[in-house]
Amino acid sequence: MDKLIPLTNATQIVTAIDETYRDVYAAFELLEKAKTRLKNTLGEHRDSIFNGRIDEYSLGNGWREGLFRDCKTKIKRNAWAFIVDKIQIKSLLSIKKQEELDRQLFGDRNNHDEDALPEITEENIFSFINNTLGNAPDLVEEALQEVFEILRPHKHYHVFKSNSEFEIGKRVCFEWYMDTSYGMCRPNYSREKNLAAIDKLFYLLDGKPAPQYPSGIVTTLNEACRQKQWEAETDYFILKWYKKGSLHIEFKRLDLVTEINKRAGGMRLKS
């Protein structure tokens, strides 16, 4: 787990963010001075450089503070997204946890509440990293349970003889995982997260760094479809798909399948 450390150290991140805040605020001060100068000189016939967003705020109504708050929020969100990428936490997260994290970082782009995310400080960065390391086993188990549920399709929706509701077998067949309508062929967009989660878990259980979405199995499928192919292969899967939209996944590493069955439920569900 010692790889889950930012490539750029915390002091550099904090210093860069603080200097950026300062420079952005100073830039808005200069804009306000320039706008005031033009207004005093030209009256309402101001220069067109102030068209657009800046004109939404009057000089006497705190437009500078509003714009700075918006910029600060965006800078903070981008900084936390950078930290998240560097510690590779998304390779440990279930789909549900990853969506929660994405909503926290980017969910409501119209919400400019700068308190929605912690300030960029060394203490907050190291606290986030330590919490991630401390919770890593639980995060992996949650991702494993999630993938187990994906890979044991309920027969009510996926009526293939090779599927089992109680454990994962040598292969799994999915309906509606490929979009073959209107002469096109590609992974169904709504299923890409499931495919990425499956792919990520196999890498994780094999002790290898997981490919970042949309790389990995999704990219492999898209590339094969572009080449008019109906099957593909990765390190862990043999993939075949059909015009009706079904996708068949055969597992090459049955030892990893056994591990998923053992840890996530498997035959215990029959009792």
C-alpha positions as CSV (number, residue, x, y, z in Angstrom):
1,M,0.0,0.0,0.0
2,D,3.0,2.2,0.1
3,K,2.3,3.2,-3.5
4,L,-0.8,5.2,-2.4
5,I,1.2,8.3,-1.9
6,P,0.9,11.5,-3.9
7,L,3.6,12.0,-6.5
8,T,3.6,15.7,-5.7
9,N,4.1,16.2,-1.9
10,A,1.5,17.9,0.2
11,T,3.6,21.1,0.9
12,Q,3.9,21.7,-2.9
13,I,0.2,21.2,-3.4
14,V,-0.8,23.6,-0.5
15,T,1.7,26.2,-1.6
16,A,0.5,26.1,-5.2
17,I,-3.1,26.4,-4.2
18,D,-2.5,29.3,-1.8
19,E,-0.5,31.2,-4.5
20,T,-3.2,30.5,-7.0
21,Y,-5.9,31.9,-4.7
22,R,-3.8,35.0,-4.2
23,D,-3.1,35.6,-7.9
24,V,-6.7,35.0,-8.9
25,Y,-8.0,37.5,-6.3
26,A,-5.4,40.1,-7.4
27,A,-6.5,39.6,-11.0
28,F,-10.1,40.4,-10.1
29,E,-8.9,43.5,-8.2
30,L,-7.2,44.7,-11.4
31,L,-10.3,43.9,-13.5
32,E,-12.4,45.9,-11.0
33,K,-10.0,48.9,-11.3
34,A,-10.1,48.7,-15.1
35,K,-13.9,48.5,-15.2
36,T,-14.2,51.5,-12.8
37,R,-11.8,53.5,-14.9
38,L,-13.7,52.8,-18.1
39,K,-17.0,53.6,-16.5
40,N,-15.7,56.9,-15.1
41,T,-14.3,57.8,-18.5
42,L,-16.8,56.4,-20.9
43,G,-19.9,56.1,-18.8
44,E,-22.2,53.4,-20.0
45,H,-20.3,52.9,-23.2
46,R,-17.8,50.6,-21.6
47,D,-15.3,48.4,-23.5
48,S,-16.5,45.0,-24.8
49,I,-13.9,43.2,-22.8
50,F,-16.4,43.3,-19.9
51,N,-19.2,41.6,-21.7
52,G,-20.5,38.4,-20.3
53,R,-20.1,37.0,-16.8
54,I,-18.6,40.2,-15.3
55,D,-21.6,42.3,-16.3
56,E,-23.8,40.0,-14.3
57,Y,-22.4,41.8,-11.2
58,S,-22.6,45.5,-10.5
59,L,-19.6,47.3,-9.1
60,G,-21.5,48.0,-5.9
61,N,-22.8,44.5,-5.4
62,G,-19.7,42.4,-4.7
63,W,-19.1,40.9,-8.1
64,R,-15.5,40.4,-7.4
65,E,-16.2,38.3,-4.2
66,G,-18.7,36.2,-6.1
67,L,-16.4,35.4,-9.0
68,F,-13.5,34.7,-6.6
69,R,-15.7,32.3,-4.6
70,D,-16.7,30.5,-7.8
71,C,-13.1,30.2,-8.9
72,K,-11.9,29.1,-5.4
73,T,-14.5,26.3,-5.4
74,K,-13.4,25.0,-8.8
75,I,-9.7,25.2,-7.8
76,K,-10.4,23.2,-4.6
77,R,-12.4,20.6,-6.5
78,N,-9.7,20.1,-9.1
79,A,-7.0,19.9,-6.3
80,W,-8.9,17.1,-4.5
81,A,-9.6,15.3,-7.8
82,F,-5.8,15.4,-8.4
83,I,-5.1,14.0,-4.9
84,V,-7.7,11.2,-5.5
85,D,-6.1,10.3,-8.8
86,K,-2.6,10.2,-7.3
87,I,-3.4,7.9,-4.4
88,Q,-5.4,5.7,-6.8
89,I,-8.3,5.3,-4.4
90,K,-10.7,4.7,-7.2
91,S,-9.1,1.3,-7.8
92,L,-10.4,0.3,-4.4
93,L,-13.9,1.7,-4.6
94,S,-17.2,0.0,-5.4
95,I,-19.4,1.7,-8.0
96,K,-21.5,3.1,-5.3
97,K,-18.6,4.6,-3.4
98,Q,-17.0,6.0,-6.5
99,E,-20.3,7.7,-7.5
100,E,-20.5,9.2,-4.0
101,L,-17.0,10.5,-4.3
102,D,-17.7,12.0,-7.8
103,R,-20.8,13.7,-6.5
104,Q,-18.8,15.2,-3.7
105,L,-16.1,16.5,-6.1
106,F,-18.2,17.4,-9.1
107,G,-21.8,16.5,-8.5
108,D,-23.5,19.9,-8.3
109,R,-21.6,22.3,-10.5
110,N,-24.1,25.1,-9.7
111,N,-23.4,24.8,-6.0
112,H,-20.6,27.1,-5.2
113,D,-20.5,26.5,-1.4
114,E,-16.8,26.5,-0.8
115,D,-17.3,24.6,2.5
116,A,-18.6,21.5,0.5
117,L,-15.0,20.2,0.5
118,P,-12.2,20.4,3.1
119,E,-9.7,23.2,2.6
120,I,-6.4,22.2,0.9
121,T,-4.1,21.9,3.9
122,E,-1.3,19.5,4.7
123,E,-3.3,18.2,7.7
124,N,-6.4,17.5,5.6
125,I,-4.4,15.8,2.8
126,F,-2.5,13.5,5.2
127,S,-5.8,12.8,7.1
128,F,-7.5,11.8,3.8
129,I,-4.6,9.5,2.9
130,N,-4.4,7.9,6.3
131,N,-8.2,7.3,6.3
132,T,-7.9,5.8,2.9
133,L,-5.2,3.4,3.9
134,G,-7.0,2.5,7.1
135,N,-10.2,1.7,5.3
136,A,-8.6,-0.1,2.3
137,P,-9.6,-3.6,3.4
138,D,-13.2,-2.7,4.0
139,L,-13.3,-0.8,0.6
140,V,-11.9,-3.9,-1.2
141,E,-14.5,-6.2,0.5
142,E,-17.3,-3.9,-0.5
143,A,-16.1,-3.8,-4.1
144,L,-15.8,-7.6,-4.0
145,Q,-19.4,-8.1,-2.8
146,E,-20.6,-5.7,-5.5
147,V,-18.9,-7.5,-8.3
148,F,-20.1,-10.9,-7.0
149,E,-23.7,-9.6,-7.3
150,I,-23.0,-8.4,-10.8
151,L,-21.5,-11.7,-11.9
152,R,-24.3,-13.9,-10.6
153,P,-27.1,-12.5,-12.8
154,H,-30.5,-13.4,-11.5
155,K,-32.2,-15.8,-13.9
156,H,-35.4,-13.7,-14.0
157,Y,-33.4,-11.2,-16.1
158,H,-30.6,-13.3,-17.6
159,V,-31.9,-16.7,-18.6
160,F,-28.7,-18.5,-19.5
161,K,-28.0,-22.1,-18.4
162,S,-24.4,-21.2,-17.6
163,N,-25.4,-18.6,-15.0
164,S,-25.8,-19.4,-11.3
165,E,-27.5,-17.3,-8.7
166,F,-25.4,-19.0,-6.0
167,E,-21.8,-18.9,-7.3
168,I,-19.8,-17.7,-10.2
169,G,-18.9,-20.4,-12.7
170,K,-16.4,-20.7,-15.6
171,R,-18.4,-18.2,-17.6
172,V,-21.2,-15.6,-17.2
173,C,-23.6,-14.5,-19.9
174,F,-25.3,-11.1,-19.8
175,E,-28.2,-9.7,-21.8
176,W,-28.3,-6.1,-23.0
177,Y,-24.6,-5.4,-22.3
178,M,-23.8,-4.6,-25.9
179,D,-25.6,-1.9,-28.0
180,T,-26.1,-3.2,-31.5
181,S,-28.9,-1.0,-32.7
182,Y,-28.9,1.1,-35.8
183,G,-26.0,-0.8,-37.3
184,M,-23.6,0.1,-34.6
185,C,-21.8,-2.1,-32.0
186,R,-20.4,-1.0,-28.7
187,P,-20.7,-1.7,-25.0
188,N,-24.0,-0.4,-23.6
189,Y,-23.1,2.9,-21.9
190,S,-25.2,2.1,-18.9
191,R,-23.3,-1.2,-18.3
192,E,-19.8,0.2,-18.7
193,K,-19.4,0.8,-15.0
194,N,-20.2,-2.8,-14.3
195,L,-17.7,-4.0,-16.8
196,A,-15.0,-1.7,-15.3
197,A,-15.8,-2.9,-11.8
198,I,-15.4,-6.5,-12.8
199,D,-12.1,-5.8,-14.6
200,K,-10.8,-3.7,-11.7
201,L,-11.5,-6.4,-9.1
202,F,-9.6,-9.1,-11.0
203,Y,-6.5,-6.8,-11.3
204,L,-6.9,-6.0,-7.6
205,L,-7.1,-9.7,-6.5
206,D,-4.1,-10.4,-8.7
207,G,-2.0,-7.8,-7.0
208,K,-1.7,-5.6,-10.0
209,P,-2.6,-1.9,-10.5
210,A,-6.1,-1.6,-11.9
211,P,-6.7,0.2,-15.3
212,Q,-8.4,3.5,-14.9
213,Y,-11.8,3.9,-16.4
214,P,-12.5,3.9,-19.3
215,S,-9.3,1.9,-20.0
216,G,-9.2,-1.9,-19.6
217,I,-12.1,-4.1,-20.7
218,V,-14.3,-1.3,-21.9
219,T,-11.5,0.0,-24.2
220,T,-10.8,-3.5,-25.4
221,L,-14.5,-4.0,-26.4
222,N,-14.7,-0.7,-28.1
223,E,-11.6,-1.3,-30.1
224,A,-12.7,-4.7,-31.2
225,C,-16.1,-3.3,-32.2
226,R,-14.4,-0.6,-34.3
227,Q,-12.6,-3.4,-36.1
228,K,-15.9,-5.2,-36.8
229,Q,-14.9,-8.1,-34.5
230,W,-17.3,-10.1,-32.3
231,E,-14.9,-11.4,-29.8
232,A,-11.9,-10.2,-27.8
233,E,-9.5,-11.3,-25.1
234,T,-7.8,-9.7,-22.1
235,D,-5.5,-11.0,-19.4
236,Y,-8.5,-12.3,-17.4
237,F,-11.4,-12.7,-19.9
238,I,-12.4,-14.2,-23.2
239,L,-15.2,-12.0,-24.5
240,K,-17.9,-12.8,-27.1
241,W,-20.9,-10.8,-28.0
242,Y,-23.9,-11.2,-30.3
243,K,-26.3,-9.1,-32.4
244,K,-29.1,-9.5,-29.9
245,G,-26.9,-7.5,-27.4
246,S,-25.7,-10.3,-25.2
247,L,-22.2,-10.5,-23.9
248,H,-20.5,-13.8,-22.8
249,I,-17.5,-13.6,-20.4
250,E,-15.3,-16.7,-19.9
251,F,-12.8,-16.4,-17.0
252,K,-9.2,-17.3,-17.7
253,R,-8.2,-17.2,-14.0
254,L,-10.5,-19.6,-12.2
255,D,-8.4,-19.2,-9.0
256,L,-9.5,-15.6,-8.8
257,V,-13.1,-16.7,-9.4
258,T,-12.8,-19.2,-6.6
259,E,-11.5,-16.4,-4.4
260,I,-14.5,-14.2,-5.2
261,N,-16.9,-17.0,-4.5
262,K,-15.2,-17.8,-1.2
263,R,-15.1,-14.3,0.1
264,A,-18.3,-12.9,-1.2
265,G,-20.8,-15.7,-0.5
266,G,-20.6,-18.4,-3.1
267,M,-22.1,-21.7,-2.2
268,R,-23.1,-20.4,1.2
269,L,-26.1,-18.8,-0.5
270,K,-27.6,-22.2,-1.1
271,S,-28.0,-22.9,2.6
